[in-house]
Amino acid sequence: MATDIEIARTIELKPIEEIAARLGVPGDDLLLYGKHKAKLPLKLIDLGKAKKNKLILVSAISPTPAGEGKTTVSIGLALGLNRIGKKTAVVLREPSLGPVFGMKGGATGGGRSQVLPMEDINLHFTGDFAAIEKAHNLLAALIDNNVQNKTNNLGLDPRTVAWRRVMDMNDRSLRKIIVGLGGTMSGVPRETGFDIAAASEVMAILCLSDDLQHLKEKLGRIFIGYTYGRKPVYARDLKANGAMAALLKDAVLPNLVQTSEGTPALIHGGPFANIAHGCNSIIATRMGLSLSDYVVTEAGFAFELGAEKFLDIKCRYAGLCPGAAVLVATVRALKYHGGAGLKDLNRPDAAAVRRGLPNLEKHVENMKQFELSPVIALNKFTSDTEEEIAVVKARCEELGVPVAVADVWGRGGAGAVELAGLVAAAVEAKTTCGFKPVYEWEWPVEKKIEAIAGKMYGAKHIAYTPRAKKDLEKISRLGLDKLPVCIAKTQKSLSDDPDLIGRPKDFVVTVREIELAAGAGFLIPITGDIMRMPGLPERPSSENIDIDENGNITGLF
């Protein structure tokens, strides 16, 4: 069987000007990055058109080590919608190098449903992640410089500095470090650390900004720490946000590429959904809706993570509303949630599929709590049996939820025509734009957390550590308690314990601390053992990646 990268190399890419023309964008408006990548100017956004066109959200059941192919289905669905006559673009996040070189792999789809050129997109792409790293770390350098400076000093207490550094790589050794060692000329020693770039507040700000000026304003609101007199200090107090925005002047522009069937694809921003809000940028989504009748987009990981944040944070900031919601499931994932071992997922086991269905049922319930009408996409793998597929279809029929088998890896858009028809019907049946949020922003922070954990996860109770309680007091003093919440939680379980697969019940979620993302405009309750700097696995994917004398890259998937 051919690998994703081998399949990608069989596809003759069209000039990016031709892809732009399908969106009605003239070549002169493109900021070219070679023959097959370009950035689009923000003047192309038309909010009037964007409100009239149709947005389709793709999410999934709880992820498993086997992989569910949510991005592949998102791309395949866009191809299928084009095949049934709907002018469609797909809008996705950019991959992070951490997962590419770690365990998860790239994020450009697979098989006959890919965004291309996959090597470029999975690696440095157009440099957006590098610009975000530089802007973030510029602020870190300015903070330490201000503490060191004897004349131009804000009186910042280095013990209160909350701003860490970032890099786009999994490196557990950098989670906690000491800076400023080496004597008085090398700075003031203090404890800090690194997060992965996808967890950077600058990344979240980029993805939740309306334009460059809005980006600069939000950068200025980043909370840094306190002075010795307990006065809060923000990035604007260091006059940092102008220079940071200057570094991001091109990164704020969405990237245009193409799918394996020539469908336009906008790829922009890359926050993780387990440690951030997990959606591509507002700018890219609005751009897609301005240029296409239908836009397919995804939210990271499962519905209780990325999709909840997409709806409760991104959509409410941007005034967006999905016309349909798709839940991706696989037979293999359901078997895993039903107790089958990872090595046994390719073996027929309809009973394990049946035991795993409660996980799917909970996510369907969650979608309905938002008053969305779910469509189930059963992503087909070659190991699936007709009996196993029939088990899923029968349960979906009992739930009153439409379901289609999507063979998008093997057949591309042709394998998503049935799914596209169901989604188009759902979009056309929705006559009014709206959804019911899980919580209201003006509620107390604890009530917002409890609403998400109780309604979306199924938690019985929330426990707060002493540090989390102190964080709640700080948030209230700063007047930031009316911000939405973006819970950092393991993606492997509905709970905050990654070992509780399926549909756990009567569990307690522990909030160990609450970070401020005042610039991005949300609070981050951190639960369980979730880390904002992942580590590499014992055998990282980087071991399989290589390049030959002709510049051909192998091992990406």
DOTORSE-368263 format. One record per residue (C-alpha): residue number from 1; x, y, z. Coordinates in nm, 3 decimals, decimal comma. Each point is the difference from the previous one (the first is absolute). Layout:
N
     k        px        py        pz
   NUM         X         Y         Z
...
// end
This chain:
557
     k        px        py        pz
     1     0,000     0,000     0,000
     2     0,135     0,343    -0,099
     3     0,080     0,246     0,277
     4    -0,151     0,348     0,023
     5     0,316     0,164    -0,129
     6     0,024    -0,248    -0,290
     7    -0,361     0,073    -0,096
     8     0,063     0,374     0,029
     9     0,288    -0,027    -0,247
    10    -0,229    -0,157    -0,263
    11    -0,216     0,313    -0,007
    12     0,091     0,276    -0,242
    13    -0,042     0,326     0,186
    14    -0,171     0,290    -0,170
    15     0,155     0,348     0,009
    16    -0,128     0,186     0,304
    17    -0,133     0,275    -0,227
    18    -0,241    -0,257    -0,148
    19    -0,122    -0,100     0,347
    20    -0,046     0,368     0,092
    21    -0,200     0,055    -0,320
    22    -0,250    -0,264     0,118
    23    -0,068     0,232     0,293
    24    -0,022     0,305    -0,226
    25     0,332     0,136     0,127
    26     0,223     0,163    -0,264
    27     0,366    -0,094    -0,014
    28     0,110     0,354     0,080
    29    -0,155    -0,034     0,347
    30     0,217    -0,297     0,094
    31     0,313     0,018     0,213
    32     0,180    -0,295    -0,159
    33     0,211    -0,255     0,186
    34     0,122    -0,197    -0,299
    35    -0,227    -0,165    -0,257
    36    -0,249    -0,170     0,230
    37    -0,043     0,218     0,310
    38    -0,120     0,355     0,048
    39    -0,131     0,235     0,264
    40    -0,327     0,188    -0,048
    41    -0,049     0,370     0,086
    42    -0,256     0,086     0,267
    43    -0,183     0,234    -0,240
    44    -0,160    -0,311    -0,153
    45    -0,210    -0,056     0,314
    46    -0,361     0,106    -0,052
    47    -0,194    -0,035     0,326
    48    -0,333     0,034    -0,179
    49     0,074    -0,298    -0,224
    50     0,156    -0,193     0,286
    51    -0,323     0,019     0,202
    52    -0,208    -0,130    -0,292
    53     0,217    -0,300    -0,087
    54     0,002    -0,338     0,175
    55     0,248    -0,118     0,263
    56     0,035    -0,372     0,075
    57     0,177    -0,113     0,319
    58     0,175    -0,337     0,012
    59     0,084    -0,157     0,336
    60     0,051    -0,354     0,126
    61    -0,049    -0,253     0,275
    62     0,275    -0,030     0,264
    63     0,335    -0,061    -0,175
    64     0,184    -0,331     0,025
    65     0,357    -0,102    -0,085
    66    -0,134    -0,154    -0,321
    67    -0,094     0,341    -0,142
    68    -0,346     0,101    -0,122
    69     0,087     0,202    -0,312
    70    -0,202     0,312     0,083
    71     0,210     0,221    -0,227
    72    -0,020    -0,258    -0,278
    73    -0,380    -0,005     0,031
    74    -0,015     0,381     0,006
    75     0,195     0,017    -0,324
    76    -0,193    -0,287    -0,157
    77    -0,332     0,162     0,094
    78     0,104     0,322    -0,173
    79     0,089    -0,204    -0,309
    80    -0,335    -0,180     0,018
    81    -0,195     0,325     0,031
    82     0,172     0,133    -0,311
    83    -0,091    -0,319    -0,181
    84    -0,371     0,055     0,073
    85     0,015     0,357    -0,127
    86     0,069     0,202     0,316
    87     0,276     0,258    -0,033
    88     0,207    -0,102     0,303
    89     0,332     0,081     0,161
    90     0,161    -0,173     0,297
    91     0,153     0,209     0,281
    92     0,244    -0,174     0,235
    93     0,271     0,059     0,259
    94     0,372    -0,014    -0,074
    95     0,193    -0,304     0,127
    96     0,244     0,034     0,290
    97     0,346    -0,149    -0,031
    98    -0,043    -0,156     0,345
    99    -0,250    -0,266    -0,113
   100     0,162    -0,028    -0,345
   101     0,328    -0,114     0,158
   102    -0,167    -0,158     0,304
   103    -0,274    -0,261    -0,012
   104    -0,314     0,139    -0,166
   105     0,160     0,085    -0,334
   106    -0,104     0,277    -0,237
   107    -0,338     0,166    -0,038
   108    -0,059     0,020    -0,374
   109    -0,250    -0,283    -0,039
   110     0,085    -0,324    -0,173
   111    -0,037    -0,222    -0,303
   112    -0,218     0,159    -0,268
   113    -0,118     0,274     0,239
   114     0,303     0,218     0,068
   115     0,101     0,363    -0,006
   116     0,310     0,060    -0,209
   117     0,296     0,046    -0,018
   118    -0,008    -0,216     0,313
   119     0,377     0,012     0,066
   120     0,002     0,381     0,008
   121    -0,317     0,030     0,206
   122     0,120    -0,254     0,258
   123     0,342     0,160     0,034
   124     0,074     0,375    -0,012
   125    -0,289     0,098    -0,235
   126    -0,005     0,382    -0,032
   127     0,176     0,069     0,329
   128    -0,305     0,089     0,211
   129     0,107    -0,216     0,295
   130     0,350     0,150    -0,011
   131    -0,147     0,352     0,008
   132    -0,219    -0,092     0,297
   133     0,302    -0,145     0,183
   134     0,200     0,318    -0,067
   135    -0,278     0,233     0,113
   136    -0,061    -0,203     0,315
   137     0,368    -0,025     0,091
   138     0,059     0,369    -0,075
   139    -0,241     0,079     0,283
   140     0,186    -0,245     0,226
   141     0,330     0,173    -0,079
   142    -0,151     0,344     0,062
   143    -0,135    -0,113     0,338
   144     0,338    -0,123     0,120
   145     0,171     0,308    -0,142
   146    -0,237     0,227     0,191
   147     0,066    -0,186     0,323
   148     0,376     0,034    -0,063
   149    -0,016     0,369    -0,099
   150     0,079     0,250     0,276
   151    -0,150     0,312    -0,160
   152    -0,286    -0,105    -0,229
   153    -0,154    -0,238     0,253
   154    -0,371    -0,058     0,071
   155     0,073    -0,143     0,342
   156    -0,110    -0,342    -0,125
   157     0,031    -0,269     0,264
   158     0,172    -0,290    -0,183
   159    -0,158    -0,249     0,240
   160    -0,341     0,082    -0,145
   161     0,087    -0,020    -0,370
   162    -0,242    -0,240    -0,168
   163     0,138     0,023    -0,355
   164     0,201    -0,304    -0,110
   165     0,190    -0,063    -0,323
   166    -0,113    -0,225    -0,287
   167     0,141    -0,219    -0,274
   168    -0,171    -0,211    -0,265
   169     0,138    -0,332     0,114
   170    -0,073    -0,265     0,262
   171     0,276     0,042     0,260
   172    -0,090    -0,107     0,353
   173     0,343     0,109     0,131
   174    -0,103     0,364    -0,041
   175    -0,323    -0,015     0,200
   176     0,169     0,153     0,304
   177     0,325     0,196    -0,020
   178     0,193     0,271     0,181
   179     0,100     0,311    -0,199
   180     0,235     0,282     0,094
   181     0,287    -0,214     0,130
   182     0,358     0,116    -0,049
   183     0,025     0,315     0,208
   184    -0,150     0,349     0,002
   185     0,076     0,065    -0,370
   186    -0,207    -0,304    -0,102
   187    -0,329     0,102     0,158
   188    -0,202    -0,071     0,311
   189    -0,034    -0,371     0,079
   190    -0,355    -0,127     0,004
   191    -0,195    -0,317    -0,073
   192    -0,181    -0,022    -0,332
   193    -0,033    -0,250    -0,286
   194    -0,112    -0,071    -0,354
   195    -0,339    -0,089    -0,147
   196    -0,055    -0,133    -0,350
   197    -0,074     0,276    -0,253
   198    -0,354    -0,129    -0,060
   199    -0,073     0,084     0,366
   200     0,132     0,356    -0,034
   201    -0,242     0,276     0,084
   202     0,135     0,176    -0,309
   203    -0,128    -0,293    -0,206
   204    -0,343     0,032     0,162
   205     0,002     0,377    -0,053
   206     0,084    -0,044    -0,369
   207    -0,288    -0,244    -0,038
   208    -0,252     0,222     0,183
   209     0,089     0,334    -0,163
   210    -0,205     0,182    -0,261
   211     0,294     0,172    -0,171
   212     0,351     0,133     0,061
   213    -0,107     0,294     0,216
   214    -0,224    -0,222     0,211
   215     0,292    -0,240     0,034
   216     0,222     0,282     0,128
   217    -0,263     0,107     0,254
   218    -0,041    -0,355     0,129
   219     0,378    -0,048     0,025
   220     0,009     0,309     0,221
   221    -0,246    -0,163     0,244
   222     0,230    -0,294     0,078
   223     0,038    -0,025     0,378
   224     0,364    -0,024     0,110
   225     0,001     0,019     0,380
   226    -0,001     0,254     0,282
   227     0,223     0,281     0,118
   228     0,139    -0,013     0,353
   229    -0,291     0,229     0,086
   230    -0,249    -0,266    -0,129
   231    -0,095     0,200    -0,307
   232    -0,075    -0,221    -0,304
   233     0,236     0,030    -0,297
   234    -0,105    -0,063    -0,360
   235     0,196    -0,027    -0,326
   236    -0,112     0,350    -0,097
   237     0,180     0,134     0,310
   238     0,325    -0,126    -0,154
   239    -0,097     0,154    -0,337
   240     0,045    -0,351    -0,137
   241    -0,315    -0,051    -0,205
   242     0,099     0,219    -0,295
   243     0,322    -0,191    -0,065
   244    -0,175    -0,332     0,058
   245    -0,269     0,091    -0,254
   246     0,269     0,107    -0,247
   247     0,147    -0,351     0,018
   248    -0,347    -0,140    -0,075
   249    -0,092     0,226    -0,294
   250     0,014    -0,289    -0,250
   251    -0,099    -0,275     0,244
   252    -0,338     0,168     0,047
   253    -0,082    -0,072    -0,367
   254    -0,162    -0,341    -0,069
   255     0,175    -0,252    -0,223
   256    -0,153    -0,136    -0,321
   257     0,091    -0,349    -0,123
   258    -0,192    -0,279    -0,177
   259    -0,140    -0,343     0,070
   260     0,079    -0,318    -0,188
   261    -0,296     0,081    -0,229
   262     0,075     0,369    -0,044
   263    -0,249     0,131     0,258
   264     0,119     0,328     0,157
   265     0,131    -0,045     0,353
   266     0,073     0,279     0,248
   267     0,238    -0,101     0,279
   268     0,072     0,245     0,280
   269     0,096    -0,019     0,366
   270     0,054    -0,312     0,205
   271    -0,106     0,001     0,367
   272    -0,046    -0,342     0,161
   273    -0,347    -0,078     0,133
   274     0,118    -0,176     0,317
   275     0,213     0,296     0,119
   276    -0,149     0,290    -0,200
   277    -0,318     0,068    -0,199
   278     0,083    -0,231    -0,289
   279    -0,140     0,184    -0,303
   280     0,139     0,173    -0,307
   281    -0,017     0,378    -0,012
   282    -0,310     0,216    -0,010
   283     0,165     0,178    -0,293
   284     0,037    -0,320    -0,205
   285    -0,355    -0,115     0,076
   286    -0,143     0,337    -0,101
   287     0,220     0,000    -0,310
   288    -0,129    -0,343    -0,102
   289    -0,361     0,105     0,058
   290     0,059     0,316    -0,205
   291     0,128    -0,198    -0,299
   292    -0,202    -0,326     0,007
   293    -0,363    -0,098     0,048
   294     0,096    -0,280     0,239
   295     0,295    -0,023     0,239
   296     0,104    -0,319     0,178
   297     0,207     0,055     0,313
   298     0,109    -0,218     0,289
   299     0,055     0,044     0,371
   300     0,280    -0,193     0,169
   301    -0,041    -0,336     0,170
   302    -0,349    -0,099     0,122
   303    -0,323     0,196     0,027
   304     0,035     0,073     0,373
   305     0,338     0,168    -0,068
   306     0,051     0,183    -0,330
   307    -0,363     0,017    -0,105
   308    -0,117     0,134     0,337
   309     0,269     0,271    -0,019
   310    -0,081     0,068    -0,366
   311    -0,361     0,070     0,096
   312     0,035     0,162     0,343
   313     0,309     0,211    -0,081
   314     0,076     0,042    -0,370
   315    -0,355     0,016    -0,135
   316    -0,112     0,243     0,271
   317     0,296     0,232    -0,056
   318    -0,040    -0,012    -0,379
   319    -0,377    -0,022    -0,036
   320     0,029    -0,332    -0,184
   321    -0,260    -0,275    -0,009
   322     0,039    -0,349    -0,148
   323    -0,278    -0,110    -0,231
   324     0,085    -0,367     0,061
   325     0,217    -0,206     0,234
   326     0,173    -0,325    -0,095
   327     0,127    -0,254     0,252
   328     0,278    -0,228    -0,125
   329     0,015    -0,353     0,137
   330     0,180    -0,317    -0,102
   331    -0,068    -0,365     0,063
   332     0,353    -0,033     0,138
   333    -0,044     0,284     0,248
   334    -0,330    -0,142     0,122
   335     0,165    -0,338     0,054
   336     0,272     0,171     0,204
   337    -0,260     0,179     0,213
   338    -0,170    -0,338     0,035
   339     0,309    -0,146     0,164
   340     0,183    -0,155    -0,297
   341     0,379     0,022     0,012
   342     0,191     0,213    -0,248
   343     0,147    -0,311    -0,166
   344    -0,348    -0,149    -0,047
   345    -0,171     0,292    -0,174
   346     0,036    -0,153    -0,348
   347    -0,169    -0,322     0,112
   348    -0,379    -0,027    -0,052
   349    -0,178     0,061     0,332
   350    -0,355     0,129    -0,031
   351    -0,054    -0,049     0,374
   352     0,287     0,241     0,081
   353    -0,149     0,253    -0,243
   354    -0,331    -0,028     0,182
   355     0,170     0,046     0,339
   356     0,174     0,314    -0,131
   357    -0,314     0,171    -0,125
   358    -0,067     0,191     0,327
   359     0,293     0,228    -0,084
   360    -0,163     0,091    -0,331
   361    -0,336     0,039     0,175
   362     0,144     0,250     0,250
   363     0,144     0,214    -0,280
   364    -0,335    -0,008    -0,181
   365    -0,162     0,115     0,326
   366     0,254     0,282     0,023
   367    -0,080     0,115    -0,352
   368    -0,369     0,003     0,078
   369     0,065     0,203     0,317
   370     0,121     0,275    -0,233
   371    -0,325    -0,055    -0,197
   372     0,199    -0,122    -0,300
   373    -0,121    -0,287    -0,220
   374     0,280    -0,257    -0,028
   375     0,104    -0,188    -0,314
   376     0,223    -0,302     0,063
   377     0,291    -0,066    -0,236
   378     0,125    -0,355     0,041
   379     0,353     0,023    -0,135
   380     0,066    -0,328    -0,179
   381     0,310    -0,212     0,054
   382     0,084    -0,310    -0,204
   383    -0,030    -0,219     0,310
   384    -0,365     0,097     0,064
   385    -0,254    -0,278    -0,047
   386    -0,358     0,036    -0,118
   387    -0,121    -0,138     0,334
   388     0,193     0,264     0,195
   389    -0,124     0,278    -0,226
   390    -0,356    -0,128     0,038
   391     0,029     0,025     0,381
   392     0,087     0,370    -0,027
   393    -0,269     0,072    -0,256
   394    -0,267    -0,175     0,206
   395     0,084     0,204     0,310
   396     0,001     0,325    -0,196
   397    -0,343    -0,088    -0,136
   398    -0,123    -0,058     0,356
   399     0,141     0,340     0,100
   400    -0,168     0,163    -0,301
   401     0,334     0,123    -0,134
   402     0,091    -0,025    -0,371
   403     0,319    -0,195    -0,073
   404     0,211    -0,062    -0,309
   405     0,306    -0,217    -0,057
   406     0,276     0,225    -0,134
   407     0,274    -0,170    -0,203
   408     0,194     0,323    -0,040
   409     0,350    -0,140     0,049
   410    -0,043    -0,252    -0,280
   411    -0,234     0,188    -0,238
   412     0,027     0,370     0,081
   413    -0,311     0,204    -0,079
   414    -0,169    -0,297    -0,168
   415     0,002    -0,174     0,336
   416    -0,178     0,290     0,168
   417    -0,290     0,064    -0,236
   418    -0,257    -0,163     0,229
   419     0,137     0,188     0,301
   420    -0,001     0,325    -0,198
   421    -0,366    -0,053    -0,089
   422    -0,095    -0,049     0,366
   423     0,198     0,306     0,106
   424    -0,146     0,217    -0,277
   425    -0,350    -0,109     0,103
   426     0,076     0,091     0,362
   427     0,132     0,341    -0,104
   428    -0,303     0,073    -0,215
   429    -0,239    -0,113     0,275
   430     0,147     0,253     0,245
   431    -0,199     0,315    -0,070
   432     0,135     0,214     0,286
   433     0,355     0,053     0,121
   434     0,052    -0,074     0,365
   435     0,111    -0,244     0,266
   436    -0,039    -0,026     0,375
   437     0,328     0,064     0,185
   438     0,096    -0,218     0,296
   439     0,044     0,304     0,225
   440    -0,028     0,377     0,004
   441     0,320     0,201     0,024
   442    -0,130     0,216     0,285
   443    -0,041    -0,302     0,230
   444     0,252    -0,051     0,283
   445     0,312    -0,187    -0,115
   446    -0,078    -0,305     0,214
   447    -0,350    -0,026    -0,148
   448     0,141     0,016    -0,354
   449     0,251    -0,276     0,073
   450    -0,267    -0,213     0,166
   451    -0,234     0,046    -0,296
   452     0,259    -0,126    -0,248
   453     0,125    -0,287     0,217
   454    -0,349    -0,105     0,103
   455    -0,182     0,033    -0,332
   456     0,278    -0,081    -0,248
   457     0,220    -0,245     0,194
   458    -0,258    -0,153     0,232
   459     0,194     0,088     0,317
   460    -0,167    -0,042     0,339
   461     0,208     0,262     0,182
   462     0,281     0,257    -0,046
   463     0,290     0,010     0,247
   464     0,220     0,310     0,022
   465     0,355    -0,013     0,137
   466     0,113     0,281     0,234
   467     0,192     0,153    -0,290
   468    -0,311    -0,002    -0,221
   469    -0,197     0,174     0,276
   470     0,267     0,271     0,023
   471    -0,014     0,036    -0,380
   472    -0,376     0,054     0,022
   473     0,059     0,281     0,250
   474     0,261     0,158    -0,230
   475    -0,233    -0,020    -0,300
   476    -0,273     0,175     0,196
   477     0,237     0,276     0,120
   478     0,112     0,064    -0,358
   479    -0,360     0,023    -0,119
   480     0,045    -0,285    -0,247
   481    -0,263    -0,233     0,141
   482    -0,244     0,069    -0,285
   483     0,229    -0,159    -0,259
   484    -0,094    -0,338    -0,154
   485     0,187    -0,308     0,120
   486     0,225    -0,225    -0,211
   487     0,056    -0,315     0,203
   488     0,330    -0,182    -0,048
   489    -0,078    -0,372     0,025
   490     0,122    -0,330    -0,134
   491    -0,146    -0,083    -0,341
   492     0,011    -0,373     0,072
   493    -0,304    -0,009     0,227
   494    -0,321     0,187     0,067
   495     0,142     0,036     0,352
   496     0,333     0,153     0,107
   497     0,146    -0,352     0,045
   498     0,136    -0,135    -0,332
   499    -0,054    -0,359     0,114
   500    -0,379     0,038     0,030
   501    -0,106    -0,089    -0,354
   502    -0,353    -0,057    -0,129
   503    -0,260     0,199     0,189
   504     0,115     0,039     0,361
   505    -0,247     0,114     0,263
   506     0,003     0,142     0,353
   507     0,356     0,129    -0,030
   508     0,158     0,310     0,154
   509     0,186     0,256    -0,212
   510     0,289     0,165     0,183
   511     0,093     0,357    -0,095
   512     0,360     0,043     0,114
   513     0,053     0,360    -0,121
   514    -0,161     0,265    -0,221
   515     0,215     0,193    -0,243
   516    -0,090     0,341    -0,141
   517    -0,012     0,062    -0,372
   518    -0,127     0,357     0,030
   519     0,127     0,092    -0,346
   520    -0,167    -0,295    -0,169
   521    -0,308     0,061     0,210
   522    -0,047    -0,318     0,201
   523     0,097    -0,179     0,321
   524     0,178    -0,337    -0,002
   525    -0,095    -0,237     0,282
   526     0,265    -0,275    -0,010
   527    -0,130    -0,341     0,103
   528     0,156    -0,333     0,091
   529     0,355    -0,057    -0,117
   530    -0,028     0,188    -0,330
   531     0,329     0,155    -0,119
   532     0,040     0,310    -0,218
   533     0,336    -0,134    -0,119
   534    -0,038    -0,359    -0,125
   535     0,283    -0,251    -0,007
   536     0,120    -0,227    -0,279
   537    -0,095    -0,370     0,004
   538     0,259    -0,274     0,037
   539     0,013    -0,039    -0,378
   540    -0,084     0,343    -0,148
   541    -0,128     0,034    -0,356
   542     0,314     0,197    -0,084
   543     0,189    -0,332    -0,017
   544    -0,195    -0,081    -0,318
   545     0,047     0,336    -0,171
   546     0,284     0,039    -0,250
   547     0,100     0,189    -0,314
   548     0,194    -0,123    -0,305
   549     0,259     0,168    -0,218
   550    -0,274     0,141    -0,224
   551    -0,186     0,166     0,288
   552    -0,279    -0,257     0,016
   553    -0,134    -0,041     0,355
   554    -0,116    -0,339     0,124
   555    -0,165    -0,122     0,317
   556    -0,261     0,275     0,043
   557    -0,353    -0,123     0,065
// end
